Amino acid sequence: MNAIATPVMGFITCTEPLQAKGNGHDYPILVRIEFERQSDDSVQLISRGGHTGTLITNARRVNISSHDWDNRPYDPLDSLVLNRWAFSKAGWVLRDAE
């Protein structure tokens, strides 16, 4: 019997906390981006505080299609590649990119 794998919903992973500006914050704050699988197979990017993990007020949640998620930039030797992509998609500017 051939079964089609159903994606598991919920937490996938998160970025390292990094200093960033954006989403109504004119000064750098410590932010991490969580990736959560949704029921439609998209992935939602959620901005959380880098120290406490609490949701950041007024930060937008972004849904990424499964196609875009599967084709995201990736370098197994450089985690900043994924971080830069995620922060940019979620409306943040990394402090080192200022």
Secondary structure as UniProt FT lines:
FT   STRAND          10..14
FT   STRAND          18..22
FT   TURN            23..24
FT   STRAND          25..37
FT   TURN            39..40
FT   STRAND          43..49
FT   TURN            50..52
FT   TURN            57..58
FT   STRAND          62..64
FT   HELIX           66..70
FT   TURN            76..77
FT   HELIX           80..89
FT   TURN            90..91
FT   STRAND          92..94
FT   HELIX           95..97
//
